[in-house]
Amino acid sequence: MTRKIRSIGVLVAVPLVLLVATGSGAGAARTSPVLPGTVACRTWSGVIKFSPHLKTTGVSPTETFTITATLGTTASPCVTSLGMPQLGKIKGKLKFSSTGGANRCSTVFSGGALTPTPPSKFKLTWTSPPGSPTHWTQPGPFAVTGAVAMNTITVTGGAVAGSFSPFATPNATLAGPAPWGVAGVTAACGSTNGLASLPLGVGSSGSW
């Protein structure tokens, strides 16, 4: 199956997802018949990296999130709406600009949506069964919202078309083990080096 995500004008869901979420994505061998459906992914592992590092007093006019994650495991795979197991990978970058300090922790974790700038995009590849990569592409409806509690970053936006029925608003919730704790994130933001990255794990999920 082949599926592409075209932006329709928004982590972020990245999720990072990116982007809260019940995951859905679609992909299978190119020779498979075209069938409607979605894929739910609730087991993620990976990392979201911040460049420059996030700081309490950050002054950089730009910020880039780089997200890399594995979707599903053999023990807990993603599952299609048709009941079939699915494994995948997602990788991408979300870029932001802000006159008030794009790498300031209060900017990222404001509770309000941030709009990434071009060429922000994700590449989603279904590896088992194999399928064509799908993309979230900017400009479009990408929106990235960091929770005030600093425990999640939600990425929303995009339009899905292709071998599975269109899904209006793909999204991903990126969360780490525990999940991320406000104390740890706050301490890292206030440190000399700043917050370089956060793990993706328990709580991460996505919809495509």
Secondary structure as the mmCIF struct_conf table of DSSP 4:
data_model
#
loop_
_struct_conf.conf_type_id
_struct_conf.id
_struct_conf.beg_label_comp_id
_struct_conf.beg_label_asym_id
_struct_conf.beg_label_seq_id
_struct_conf.end_label_comp_id
_struct_conf.end_label_asym_id
_struct_conf.end_label_seq_id
STRN STRN1 ARG A 3 ARG A 6
TURN_TY1_P TURN_TY1_P1 ARG A 30 THR A 31
BEND BEND1 SER A 32 SER A 32
HELX_LH_PP_P HELX_LH_PP_P1 PRO A 33 VAL A 34
STRN STRN2 VAL A 39 ALA A 40
STRN STRN3 CYS A 41 CYS A 41
STRN STRN4 TRP A 44 LEU A 54
STRN STRN5 LYS A 55 LYS A 55
TURN_TY1_P TURN_TY1_P2 THR A 56 THR A 57
BEND BEND2 PRO A 61 PRO A 61
STRN STRN6 THR A 62 LEU A 71
BEND BEND3 THR A 74 SER A 76
STRN STRN7 CYS A 78 THR A 80
TURN_TY1_P TURN_TY1_P3 SER A 81 LEU A 82
BEND BEND4 GLY A 83 GLY A 83
STRN STRN8 PRO A 85 SER A 97
TURN_TY1_P TURN_TY1_P4 THR A 99 ASN A 103
STRN STRN9 ARG A 104 ARG A 104
HELX_RH_AL_P HELX_RH_AL_P1 CYS A 105 VAL A 108
TURN_TY1_P TURN_TY1_P5 PHE A 109 PHE A 109
BEND BEND5 SER A 110 GLY A 112
STRN STRN10 ALA A 113 LEU A 114
HELX_LH_PP_P HELX_LH_PP_P2 PRO A 116 PRO A 116
STRN STRN11 THR A 117 SER A 128
TURN_TY1_P TURN_TY1_P6 PRO A 129 PRO A 129
STRN STRN12 PRO A 130 PRO A 130
STRN STRN13 THR A 134 THR A 137
BEND BEND6 GLN A 138 PRO A 141
STRN STRN14 ALA A 143 GLY A 146
TURN_TY1_P TURN_TY1_P7 VAL A 148 ALA A 149
BEND BEND7 MET A 150 ASN A 151
STRN STRN15 ILE A 153 THR A 156
STRN STRN16 ALA A 159 GLY A 162
BEND BEND8 SER A 163 PHE A 164
BEND BEND9 ALA A 168 ALA A 168
STRN STRN17 ASN A 171 LEU A 174
BEND BEND10 PRO A 177 ALA A 178
HELX_RH_AL_P HELX_RH_AL_P2 VAL A 182 CYS A 189
TURN_TY1_P TURN_TY1_P8 GLY A 190 GLY A 190
BEND BEND11 SER A 191 ASN A 193
STRN STRN18 LEU A 195 LEU A 200
TURN_TY1_P TURN_TY1_P9 VAL A 202 GLY A 203
STRN STRN19 SER A 205 SER A 207
#
